[in-house]
Amino acid sequence: MNYSVESIDAFRRRITVEFDPDEVDIEFEHTYADFAFRFPIEGYAPGQAPHDAIDAAFDADAVAAAVGKALCDKGFGRVLGDADLVKIGEPTFARTDLPIAHETFSFALEVDCAPVYELSSYDPVKVILPAMGTSATMAPALQKMRENEALHALQKRLEGDIPEIMVDAQEQIQLQEIYAKANAQNMPFQTYLVQQRIDPDQFQEELEQQAEEMVRRNLALEAWARHIGVEATDRQIQANFERSGVPFPKLEEARWRESGRIAELRAAIRRAGALRNIMETLVVETV
């Protein structure tokens, strides 16, 4: 697979992907095998139907359409991971012809991606905290307070306005998480908000504020990570899946790479490294 990425503006990217004939043929074989197992074909046992029988049982372009969708999804996912692009929202595909066996297949799309920001200063972060005890019971609360204050101070250094499209995308992520928690407890959404002491009338305003703070925090941490040279290596990514507890970590990693989520994981690893560095160099003044 070959690809190119063109910057249209600060956010928009145009991606062109091309699969060689061998890759196209492999996807055709996988799709025919999938059809043979998933759909009953008269006169054949599951998984035994030949290509011509499958073609006769479905619309003439059914298999080719499935192959095209699979190649577009895989190609887009791989490009996001290889080019280290974190998408914002869903892509817009250009009109694409159906793939043909033994021939090259290409497609193009446009997608918004997270831009690069800088900080006004990369000096050690300084925070002012109230004097607190040093007992073991207070340590977790004190550490959390230090992190929150450090992140708040870091966000103020971010240069430039935050694009609305990124805030909207973060709002949707947070909203989905809240809905999932409400469903997990078999609660109506409004009831869940009340239980969490969230005023339903102020919910939207609070959601927007939290989303903007999250976007600013992530962009600021990414800028810090670039400045100090934090990288997310393939070994770190592999270790992350091994620690996750999933039954087949290598298979799960492959799925993430094909879906394009590996770039999001890389960004999370970089932000975690940036936060560790910030906390190690943090200047704390107590009052």
N, C-alpha and C positions, 0 to 999 in steps of 0.2 A: 504494500500500500504506500502510495506517495501522497503528499498533501502540501498545501501552501496556505499561509495565513496573511491576510492583508488588513491593515488598519484603515477603517473608514473615518472614524473620529476617535475621541478619547475612550469611548466605550464599545462602539460597534466594530465587529470583526467579520470579514468575509472569508469563509473557509472553502477551499476546493479540495476534493478528495478523489483519488483515482485508484481503482483495484485492477490488478492485472488479470488476464484470462484464467490463470490457474486458481486464483483466489475466488473468482466468480464461479468456476466449475465446482469447487469444494462446497460453496454455499448452496449451489443447486442440489448437490448430492445430499447434503444435510436436510434440505427442505423437503425433497422427495421422500427421504426416509421418515421424516417427521409426519408428513401427510399419510404415509402408508400405515404408521402406527396409530395415529390419532383418529383417522376417519375410516369407517367401514367401507370397503370396496367389494362389491358383489363378485363372488367367485374366488376371492382370495382371503387367506388367513391374515390376521393383523401383522403388518410389517412385510408382507410378501408381494404386494402389488407392484408390478413393473411401472416404469415411467409412463408408457403409453396408456395404461389403464387409468392411472391417476389423472392424466391430461384429459382423457375422455370423460371422467366422472365429474370434473370441475370445469369452470369457465376456462377458456383458452389461456388467459393471462393470470390465473390464480397463483400458480407456482412462481411465475416471474415476479408478480407483485410482492409476494411474501419474501422472495430473495432480495428484491430491491429494498424493502423496509429493513430487513436484517442487516444488509450492508450499510445502509445509511445510518442506522443506530450504532452499529459497531464502529464504523469509520469516524463518526462524530465523537463517540466516546473516547476512542484512541487519541484523536487529535487533542482533545481537551487535556488528557493526561500527559501526552508527549510534549505539547507546547506549554504546559503548565498554565492553562486558562481556566478561571473560575467563572462559569456562566451566570448571568443574571437573567432569569426568565427563560422562556423557551425559544428555540431557534426558528427562523423562517427559511424554509427550504425553497429553492428555485425549482421550477418545473423540470422534472427529470424523466427521461425515457426509461422504459423498463429494461432491466439487464437481459442480455442474450448470452446463452452458453457459448463458451470458447472465445468470447470477445471481452475487450476492456469495458469497464463500467465506471462512470464518473458522476459526481453530483456536486452541487454548490449550495451553500447556505449562508445566512447572516445571523449573528447572535451578539447580544450585549455581554460584555465581560467586565470584571472588576478592573478599574484603572489603577495606576500607580500614583501614590501620594508621597509627599515628603513632610518632615517635621521641621518646625522653626529652630529646634535645637536638639542635639543628641548628647547633651551633657547629662550626667547622672540625675535621675529624677529625685526631687526633694519634696517631702511631705511633712506636715505638722500634725502631730497626734497628741492626745491627752496622755499624761503619765498614767500608766497602768501597772498592775502587779506583774510579777514574773513567775507566778506559780504555774504548774503544769496544766491546771484546769483552765487557766486564762490563755495559754499559748495558742490554741486553735483560733479563738476569737480575735486575738491580737494579730495573728498572721493574716486572717481574712480581712481585717480592717486595713492593714498595711497594703495588701494587694488592691483593695477597692480604691483607696486614696491614691495609690501609685497610678492606677489605670485612669482615674479621673484627671490627675495632673497631666498624664501623657496625652489624653484626648485633646486637651487645650492647645497642644503644640501642633496639631494637625493643620496643615495649610490648605486652604481652598474650601469651597462649599461642597456639601455632601449631595450627590445627585439623588433626586426624588426616586428614580427607578430602583436604586439600591435599597432605600428605606422601604419602599413598597414591597420589594421582594423579601426583605427581612420580616416585615409585618406578617406576610403570608406564612412564613416558616413558624413564627411564634404563635400565630392563630391556629395553625394545624396542630401544634404541640398541645395547646390548651384544649382544643376539641378532643384530641386523643386521650388526654387525662380525664376529661369529663366522661367520655364514653367508657373508659376503663373502669370507672366507678359507677357506671349505669346511672348517671345523673343528667338531667337537663342542663344545657349550657348555662342558663341564667342562675340556676341553683348552685352550680359549681362556682360561679363567680362570687356569689354571696358567701358561700362556705369559705372561700379563700380571702374573704374580706376585701373584695374588689367591687367598687361601686359600679354597677352596670351602666349608669349614666355617664360616668367618666372613663369607662373602659377603653373606648376608641382613642381618646386623647392620651391616656397612659400608654396604650399599645404603641402609638406613634413615637412617643418620647423614648420608650425603651428600645424600639427598633433603631432610632437614630443614634442613640448612645452605643448600641451594639455595633452598628456599622462603623462609627467613628473609632471605637476601641479596636476593632479588627484591622482597620486601615492603618491606624497608628502603630499597632504591633507589627504589621507587615513592613512598614517603613523602618522600624527599629531593627527588625530581623535582617532586612537588606543591608542596612548600614553596618552591622557587626558581622555580616557574612554567615548567618544561620542558614543551613540547607537541610532539606528533607531527602535523605538518600534512600535508595531502594532497599537497603538493609534495614533502615528504620521503619520503612513501610511494612516490610515483611515481618519484622518483630512486632509491630502493632497488631497485625492480624493473628500472629501466634499467641499473643497475650489476650486476645479478645474472647477466647474460649469457644469459638465456632468449631464444629466438628472437622471441617476440611478447610483450613486457613488458606492454602494455596488456591483452591477453587474459588473461595470467596474473594481473594485478591484479584483473580482473573475477572470475576464478574464486575468488580468495582472498576477495573481498568476499561472494560468494554462499555460500561455505562457512563464513563467520564467522571466518576466521583473521586477518582484517585487524586485529581488536582485539589479538591476540597480537603482531602486528608493531608496532602503536602502542606497546604496553607495552615491547617490546624497544628501540624508539627512545628512549622516555623514560628507560629505565634506562641506556642508553648515554650520554645527555646528563647524567644525574645523576652517573655515574661520572667523566665528564670534569671536571665542576665540583668533585667531591670531590678529584680528583687535583690540580687547579689550586690549590686552597686547602689542600692537605694540609700539616700541620705534622709535620716529621720530626726526631726527636731521635736522634742517633747515640751509640752506646756502644762 
